[in-house]
Amino acid sequence: MGNDPDGFDSPPGGGDSSRRGNGPSLKARAVAYLSRREHSRQELRRKLSNWCDDPDAIEAVLDELAREHWQSDQRYAQSYAHRAAARQGTQRILGALRQQGLADGDLAELRDTLRATEMDRARAVWQRKFGQPPADPREYARQYRFMAGRGFSADCIRRLLGARADDGLG
């Protein structure tokens, strides 16, 4: 048996139904995961499914953890956004949170906060990576692609690079 990244032994049998009855309970495993960092409900469900084949038992544990405020998708979203905001734009952060099963309605407040700070965050990322205005259209395109790949909005990138292009190319 090997170790998974969260410190638990790998499930015996490589994924068959013999996973029950060994080691900590599902709730203890979930609390251990949550003590390391916030997890979305979907992410926790996936990790616990390595240890239990009964989806009803997993859902019961997840419901109990949510009731006891051990797990919160809102807290997870805030934590993830805090970690990623210095490197990524609003679109990329929200896309990652949607992949974790968070609904757009639950992300509205976070989306507004991220959009309000996006220009400052984009400027900081651009400064670390490039630090000087694009010298020609090819360099402009390269910088634009980089920033777009980080998830910054087209409007934000145009304002950032447009101002730089006006200052440096003009």
C-alpha positions as CSV (number, residue, x, y, z in Angstrom):
1,M,0.0,0.0,0.0
2,G,1.3,3.5,-0.9
3,N,0.5,6.9,0.5
4,D,-1.8,9.4,-1.1
5,P,-0.9,13.1,-1.1
6,D,-3.1,13.7,1.9
7,G,-1.2,11.2,4.1
8,F,-3.7,8.3,4.1
9,D,-2.7,4.8,2.9
10,S,-4.0,4.0,-0.5
11,P,-7.2,2.1,-0.5
12,P,-6.6,-1.7,-0.4
13,G,-7.4,-3.7,-3.5
14,G,-6.8,-0.8,-5.9
15,G,-10.4,0.4,-6.0
16,D,-12.5,-2.7,-5.4
17,S,-15.2,-3.1,-2.8
18,S,-12.8,-4.3,-0.1
19,R,-12.2,-0.7,1.0
20,R,-14.5,-0.7,3.9
21,G,-13.5,-1.3,7.5
22,N,-9.8,-0.3,7.3
23,G,-8.5,2.7,9.2
24,P,-10.3,5.9,10.1
25,S,-14.0,6.4,9.5
26,L,-15.2,8.4,6.5
27,K,-16.0,11.4,8.8
28,A,-12.5,11.2,10.3
29,R,-10.9,11.1,6.9
30,A,-13.0,14.1,5.7
31,V,-12.1,16.1,8.8
32,A,-8.4,15.3,8.3
33,Y,-8.7,16.5,4.7
34,L,-10.5,19.7,5.8
35,S,-7.9,20.3,8.6
36,R,-5.2,20.7,5.9
37,R,-7.2,23.1,3.7
38,E,-10.7,23.9,2.5
39,H,-12.3,21.5,0.0
40,S,-15.4,21.8,-2.1
41,R,-18.2,19.3,-1.5
42,Q,-17.5,17.7,-4.9
43,E,-13.7,17.4,-4.2
44,L,-14.4,15.9,-0.8
45,R,-16.9,13.5,-2.3
46,R,-14.3,12.3,-4.9
47,K,-11.7,11.8,-2.2
48,L,-14.0,9.9,0.1
49,S,-15.2,7.7,-2.8
50,N,-11.8,6.1,-2.8
51,W,-12.6,4.7,0.6
52,C,-16.3,3.9,0.4
53,D,-18.4,2.5,-2.4
54,D,-21.7,3.6,-0.9
55,P,-22.7,7.1,-2.3
56,D,-25.4,7.4,0.3
57,A,-23.0,7.0,3.2
58,I,-20.7,9.6,1.6
59,E,-23.6,12.1,1.1
60,A,-24.6,11.6,4.7
61,V,-21.1,12.4,6.0
62,L,-21.0,15.4,3.7
63,D,-24.4,16.6,4.9
64,E,-23.2,16.2,8.5
65,L,-20.0,18.1,7.9
66,A,-21.9,21.0,6.2
67,R,-24.4,21.1,9.1
68,E,-21.5,21.3,11.6
69,H,-19.8,24.0,9.5
70,W,-16.7,21.8,8.9
71,Q,-17.2,22.1,5.1
72,S,-18.5,25.1,3.2
73,D,-18.4,25.7,-0.5
74,Q,-18.5,29.4,0.1
75,R,-15.4,29.2,2.4
76,Y,-13.7,27.0,-0.2
77,A,-14.4,29.6,-2.9
78,Q,-13.0,32.4,-0.8
79,S,-9.9,30.4,0.1
80,Y,-9.3,29.3,-3.5
81,A,-9.8,32.9,-4.8
82,H,-7.4,34.2,-2.2
83,R,-4.7,31.7,-3.2
84,A,-5.1,32.2,-6.9
85,A,-5.9,36.0,-7.2
86,A,-2.2,37.1,-7.3
87,R,-1.6,34.9,-10.4
88,Q,-4.9,34.6,-12.2
89,G,-7.8,36.6,-13.6
90,T,-11.4,36.5,-12.7
91,Q,-12.4,34.2,-15.6
92,R,-9.9,31.5,-14.7
93,I,-10.6,31.6,-11.0
94,L,-14.4,31.3,-11.6
95,G,-13.9,28.6,-14.2
96,A,-11.9,26.5,-11.7
97,L,-14.6,27.0,-9.0
98,R,-17.3,26.0,-11.4
99,Q,-15.4,22.8,-12.2
100,Q,-15.5,22.1,-8.4
101,G,-19.3,22.1,-8.6
102,L,-20.0,25.6,-7.3
103,A,-23.0,27.3,-9.0
104,D,-22.8,30.7,-10.6
105,G,-25.4,32.1,-8.1
106,D,-23.1,31.1,-5.2
107,L,-20.2,32.9,-6.9
108,A,-21.9,36.3,-7.6
109,E,-20.4,38.2,-4.6
110,L,-16.9,36.7,-5.2
111,R,-17.2,37.5,-9.0
112,D,-17.9,41.2,-8.2
113,T,-15.0,41.4,-5.7
114,L,-12.6,39.8,-8.2
115,R,-13.7,42.1,-11.1
116,A,-13.2,45.2,-8.9
117,T,-9.6,44.2,-8.3
118,E,-8.8,42.7,-11.7
119,M,-7.0,45.7,-13.2
120,D,-4.6,46.0,-10.2
121,R,-4.0,42.2,-10.2
122,A,-3.4,42.2,-14.0
123,R,-1.0,45.1,-13.7
124,A,1.0,43.2,-11.0
125,V,1.1,40.0,-13.1
126,W,2.2,41.9,-16.2
127,Q,4.9,43.8,-14.2
128,R,6.4,40.6,-12.9
129,K,6.4,38.9,-16.3
130,F,7.1,41.7,-18.7
131,G,7.9,44.9,-17.0
132,Q,8.1,46.9,-20.2
133,P,5.6,47.9,-22.8
134,P,5.3,45.8,-26.0
135,A,7.8,47.2,-28.6
136,D,5.8,46.0,-31.6
137,P,2.6,44.3,-32.6
138,R,4.1,40.9,-32.3
139,E,5.2,41.5,-28.7
140,Y,1.8,43.1,-28.0
141,A,0.2,39.8,-29.2
142,R,2.5,37.7,-27.1
143,Q,1.7,39.7,-24.0
144,Y,-2.0,39.7,-24.7
145,R,-2.0,35.9,-25.1
146,F,-0.1,35.4,-21.9
147,M,-2.5,37.6,-19.9
148,A,-5.6,36.0,-21.6
149,G,-4.2,32.6,-20.7
150,R,-4.1,33.7,-17.1
151,G,-7.8,34.4,-17.3
152,F,-7.9,38.2,-17.4
153,S,-10.7,39.8,-19.3
154,A,-10.1,41.1,-22.8
155,D,-11.2,44.6,-21.8
156,C,-8.7,44.6,-18.9
157,I,-5.9,43.4,-21.1
158,R,-6.6,46.0,-23.8
159,R,-6.6,48.7,-21.2
160,L,-3.4,47.5,-19.6
161,L,-1.5,46.9,-22.9
162,G,-3.2,49.8,-24.7
163,A,-2.0,52.2,-22.1
164,R,1.4,50.6,-22.3
165,A,1.4,50.7,-26.1
166,D,0.4,54.3,-26.1
167,D,3.2,55.1,-23.6
168,G,5.9,53.0,-25.3
169,L,5.1,52.8,-29.0
170,G,3.8,56.2,-29.6
